[in-house]
């Protein structure tokens, strides 16, 4: 029997078979699944330990045993800690210098007033993300419709507002994006019933098993704190390392624009990586909870959340850092491309128009690359959560399984990922708009401060908006990760052992067949 079929079934252990032979089934099961041609790993973990599961609950480590636990991809973990140490050092030194500096800088917009704008954006992102998750829990059936319609209305409304304020470049971009969203949503209508069922299943499991929403809340609070730290560090770097016209502090250092750019580039990349690591650690932890529900529905491990988190922070820590690095680097390239595209608008003329078009095309290509990397990561980390493999091995095995099982069709027809992505995008757009309104209106500005002067901030408003969008988008992504993690885990678990679906979750299997008959091809493949 191949590796995938041998995992967590219990093999020939009598306790396991006796437990499930007593279960009544009201539907005729599909034929036995043949051994996977892509299985067979001499280092595969042993089957589910169920000898004593009748009398006492197993722990997560017992339920999902790793034959020879080791710290995979440790090099990535070490590099990650080095980057984090550099991030902390630069931030601490910048904030220290900032606290001892009083004077004006050439970057007038980046001062204490900007910190207040970021604080408002942080609060906005946190509240909206929390409400968005609550909306999914409370109005699960209507959630996809609500998200799609509100996204279209909000994006088009933002475009109209920008056009009304005569910011034509931003207005046209949001108008095109809103029309594209409307087109996409019109093509999704036929897939909404299947996606709604998967989301309902994920929500139901999260309410009854593990501590899914506690992890989501704690992750959201941590993400908000990291974003606040990043915003304060950003302002401190601009103020203390930029060229200054007047300085009354104790430090006589005169900075440069090049130094500011270098530090901001490093800090932005580090922030992307740290946030991705946090998001993927949450995803891996929640995947362990949903995997426990799928494979052990009759004897759920007593420490599923804690045990899964422990594995994510120990033996799988390096693998999570590795996968997060790939996506963070692509996101960083995308942000550089976006900044270059904005600079092309300021350049003007034919050269500026050509540069803008080139960077738009490059941005689309980087966006596709980012989508592919995130796609691999989502399902590879499910494999890592349950199997404890290294990142590249897990990604290879999972991709082979998805293709050979035909799961790619189910994944492509499920709208949960795009819907949650659009929700996070909408929250990021709201934060960007809030930051723009506060900057242009001069809110938080005292008499004599130049931040309220529209003429002085036009050159830097886009920078503030970009970081506000990043803050809102990343916080929303962390909050909504547990919702998508449940669906991703069900898909991967069903691919590794599809017969568990009809054997241990017959009601869900019947409902899946009703709304999405193609699922039978996956089960019987």
N, C-alpha and C positions, 0 to 999 in steps of 0.2 A: 504493500500500500504506500502511496506517495505521502510526502510530507504534509501536504494540505489536508488530506483525508484523515491522517492520524492525529492531528491536533485536537485535543480537548474532547474527543468523543468517548474516552474511557476505554478504548481498545476492547480487550476481552475480559475486563474486570467484572465479576459477577454482580457486585453491588450496583454498578451503573446500569447494566442491562435489566436487572430485576426492577429497578426504580422506574424505568420508562416503559417496560412491558405492561405495567398496570394502567398506563394512561389511555383513556378511550379516545378514539379518533372517529370523526363523523364524515371524513372525506377520504376518498381512496388515494393513498399516497402515490407519488410518482415512482418510477422504477429506481432501483439502487443506482447510485452514481458510481461510474467506473473510476479507477484510480487516475489521478491527474497525471498527465504526461510531463508536467513541469514540476512535479513534486520531487521527493526523494532527496533528503538532506541527511547525511550521516550525523550532523550535529543538531538535528531537530530536537526540541524539548520533548519530554515524555508526555503521555496523555494526561488528561485531567485526573487528579488524584481523588478518587471517589470511594475508596474502600470504607471509610468511616463517615461518609457524608450523610448516611441515614440517621445517625445518632447525634452528630454535632456539625456545626457549620465549619467549612474549611476557610482558611485565610486566602487572601488574594494570591500570595506567593505559592500556596499549595494548589490552588485551582489552576493557576497559569505558571507552571513550573518552567524554569530555565535550567537546562541540564548542567551547563558550565557558565554561570554568570560571570561576566567580565565588563569592564568599563570600555564600551565601544567608542571609536572615534575620539579618543582622549585628546588628540592634538587640537581638534576644533574647540574643545572645552577650555584648553589652556590659552589658546589665542583669544577666545571670547573673554576670559577673565583679564587678559592683558589689555584688551580694548576697553573693558569696563574700568579698569584701574586708571587708564589714561583719561577716560571721560571724567571720572571723579576728580582726578588731579587738576585737569584744566578748569573744570567747573569750580572747584574749591578756590583755586588761585584767582580766577576771574571775579568770583563773588567777593573775595577778600579785598582785592584791589578796588572793586566797585564800591564797597562800603566805606573806603577811605578816600574816595575821589569826589570832588565837587567842582564842577566846571562844565563848560559847553563842549560838545564834540561836533565834528563835521556831520555825523549821522544824527541830525537833530531829532528824528522821529523815534530813535531807539533810546528811550530814557525810562524813567520810572512810570510815566503815563502808559507806556506800552505794556509794562508788567500788569497794570490794572486791566488793560484790554484783554490780555491773555488770561487773567483770572476769570473775567466774565465768560470768555470762551470755554474755559475749563468747566465752569459751573454749568454752562449751557450743554456742553457735550455729555457731562455726567448725567444730568437730569433727563435729557432726550434719550440717551442710551438705555437708562433704567426704564423709562416709560415704553420704549420700543420693545424691550423684553417682556414687560408686563402686558403689552398689547398682544404679543404672540401667545402668552399663556392664557389670557382671558378670552380673546376672540380668535381662536386658532383657525376655525373654518373660514373666517372672513379675512384672515391676516394677509394672505397673498394678494387678494383684491385690493385691500386697503393700502398696502405698501405700493403696489403698482400705480394705482390711481393718484395717490397723494404725491408720489415721486414725480409723475408727469405734470400735475398741477403746480407743484412747488418749483420745478425746474423752469417751466414755461413762465410762471409768475416772476421768478427771479430775472429771467431774460427781459421780460417787459419792463421791469423796474430799472434794470441797468440801461436799457435803451431810453427810458424816460429821463434818466439822469444824464443822458448823452455820453455814457461810457460804451461806445458802440462795439469795440472789440470784445469786451466781456459779454455784452448782450447778444451778439451774433453767435458766440461760442455756446452759450447756454441755450439759445433758441435751437440751434442745430442738434445739440445734445438732447433737448426735450423732445423734439420730433423723432429722433432716433429711439428714445425710450418708448414713445407711443407706438412706434412700429414694432419694436421687440415684444411689447406686452400683448399686442394684437395677435402675434404668432404663438403666444404661450397659452392662450385660453384653453385649448384642448388638453393641455397637460396639467392644468390646475387641480383636477380631482386626485390624480396620482400624487402630486406634490403635497396636497393637503393631507392625505392619509399618512404620508411619511412624516410630515411635521407633527400631526396629531400623535403618532406613535412615539416620536421623540419627546414630546411634551409629557405624555402619560408616564413614560419611563422616568423622566426627570422628577416627576412629582412623587413617585413611590419608591425610588431606589437611589441610594447614595446621597451625596450632598451636592448635586449639580449646581443649584442656584447659589449656594453658599460660595462655591468655587468661583462662579461667575461674578458675584458681588465683590468678593475679595480681589479678584483679578481686575475688575473695573476700578476699584479704589486705588490699587497699586498703579494701574495704567495712568490714572488721573494724577497721582502724585509724581510719577515719572515725567508726565507732560508738563506739570508745573515747574519741576526742577529744570527741564530743558528750556522752557520759556525764560525763566530767570537767568539761566546760564547764557542764553543767546543774547539777551540785553546786556548782561555784564561784559561779554566779550566785545560787543560793538562799542560800548562806552570806554572800557579800560584799554583795549588794544588798538582802537582806531586813532587816527591823527586828531589831536586836540588843539583848539585855538587858545584855550585858557585852562590852566590847571592850578588849583589851589590846595591840592592834597599833598601828602608827604612824598609821593613818588614823582620823580622828574622824568619818568620814561615817556618817550614819544613813539607811538606806534605807527603802523602803516596799513594801508588798505590790503596789501598782499597778505599780511599776517592775519588780518581779520578773516579774509576769505579762506585761508588755509585752516584756521581753527574751526570756522563754521562748517566747512566741508567735513572735517573729521567728526565733529560733534553730531552733525546730521546723520552721517553714516552709522555712528555708534548708536544713536537713538533708534534708527531703523532696526538695527540688529537686536538691541535690547528688547524692543517692543515685539519683534517677531519671535524672539526666544520666549518671552512671557506668554504670548498668544499660543505658541505651539506646545509649551509646557502645559497650559490649561487644556488644550485639545487632546494631548496624550493622556492626561489624567482622566478626563471625561470619557475618552475612548475605553479606558479600562473599566469604567463603571458600566457603560453600555455593552461592552463585551461580556462582562459578568452576567448581565441580564440575559443576553442572547444564549450563552452556553450553559448557564447555571440558573435557569428561571425557577427551579423547584428548591434550590438551596443556594441562595444568593450569598456570596462571600461576606463575612462579617465586617471586613475592613476594606471593602472595594475601593473607596475613594482614597483612604489613607495609604493603602498598599500600592495603588496605581501612582499616586503622587511620589511616594518614596522611590519607586523604580524610575520615574521620570527625572528625579533629581540625583540619581546615583548612576546605575549602570547604563541608562539611556541618555544621560545628560549630554555627553559628547555628540551623540547622533542628532539630538535636537538642536544643538548649536550648529552643527554642520548644515543641516537642512535649512535652518533659519538664516545662515550666512548667505546661501545662494539667493534666496528671495530678497533679503535685505540689500544685497549688492545690486540686483536688478531694479529694485525700487529706488535706490540711490541714483542709478543711471537715469531713470525716468525723471526724477526731480531735477537733475542737471539739464536734461533735455528740455524740460518745462521752463526752467530759468533762461536757457538760451533762446527759446521761442519768444518769451516775453521781452528779452533784450532786442530781438529782431524787430519787434513792433516799434520800439523807441528809435531804432536806426532810421526807419522810413525809407522812402524811395524804392527803386527797383531791386537793389541789393537786399534791402530789408524784407521785401515781399518774397524774394526767392529763398532767403534764409528761413523765413517763417514757414514756407511750404516744405522745405527740406526737413526742418525739425518736427513738423507735424507728422510727416511720413515716418521719420525715425521714432517718434513717440509712439505711433501705432504699432510698429514692429516690436519695440521694447514692451509695450502693453501685452502683446500676444505672448512674448517670452515669459513675462511675469505670470500670466494666466497658466501657462503650461507648468511652470515651476511650482506654483501654488497647488495645482491639480495633483501633481506627483506627491507633494508634501502631505496633503490632507490624508491620502490613503496610505502612504508609506508610514506615517506616524501612527496610524491605527495598528499596522503590522508590528511596529516597534513596541507599542504599548502592551500587546498581548504576547508577542514572540521574543522580544528582547534582542532583536538583531541589530547589526550595524546599519547605517543609513543607506548606503549604496545597495547592499544585499537586500534590504527590505524593500527599497524602491523597485529593484529588478523583479523580485518575486511577486510583488503586488501587481505590477504592470502586466506581467505574464498571466497572472490569474484573471485580471480584469478582461484582457483580450480573449483568452481562451474560454472563459465563462460566458462572454457576451455581456458582461456587466456595463460596458461602456455605453450601451444603448439605454439602460436604466438610468445611469448617471447623467447622461445628456438630456434625458427627458424629465429629470427632477429639477425643479426650479428653486429649491431651497437656497442653494449657494448664491445664484444670481439675485434672488429677492433680498437676502440678508446683505449682500454686497451693495445693492442699490440703497438699502436702508442706511448702511454706514456712509455711503456716498452722500446721501441727502443730509445726514447730520454734519458731515464735513462741510458741505456747501452752506448750511445754516450758520456754522461757526465762522466761515469766511465772510459771509454777508454781515454778521453781527460785528466782526472786527472792522469791516469797512465803514459801517454806519457810525460806530463809535469814533473812529479816527477822523472821518470827514466832518462829523457834527461837533468835534471838539469836546466831547464828553470827557470828564476827569481832568480837564485842562484848567489850570489856574491862570490868573491874569499875567500876561506877559509871556506865557509859554507858547512856543511855536508849533506845538503839535496840532492845535486847532486851525492853523493857517493852511487852507487847502492847497495853496500854491507850493508850500514847502514840503508837503507830504506826497504829492502826486508821484514822485520818483520812487518812493519807498512803500507806498500803500500795497502794491502787489506782493512785496516781500512779507509784510505783516499778514496779508490774507493767505498767502501760501502756507505759512507756518500755522495759522489758525485752522486752516483746512486739514493740515497734517495732524494736528492735535485732535480735532473732532473725529476724523476718520479712524485714527488708530484706537482711540478710546472706544468707539462704537464697535470696532472689529473685535476687541477683547471681550466686551460685554456679550456679543452675539455668538462668540465661538462655541459655547456649549450647545446651542441649538443645532448648528450645522454638524457638530461633532457626532451627535446621536445618529443622524441620518447617514453620515459617512461610515460610521462603525457598523451599522446594520447592513449596508451594502457589502462591505469587505467581509464581515463575518458570514453573510449569506453566500458569498463567493467561495470562501474556504470550506464551509461545511453546509451546503444548501439543505440537506435533509433535516437539519435541526429546525429549520423554519416550519416545515409541515408537521414534524413530529412533536415539537415542544411549543410551537406558536401557531396552532391550526387556525384559530380565528383570524389572526393577522394574515395568514397565507390565503385564506378564502377571500378576505376583503381585497387583498392585492390582486388576486385573479379577476375579481369583479371589475376593478377600476383600471387594471393594467394587465391584460391577458398575456402579454409578452413575458411576464415573470415566470410562467411555466417553462419557457424555453431555457431560462437560466437554471431553474431547479432541476430540470431533466437533462441538462447538457452534459 
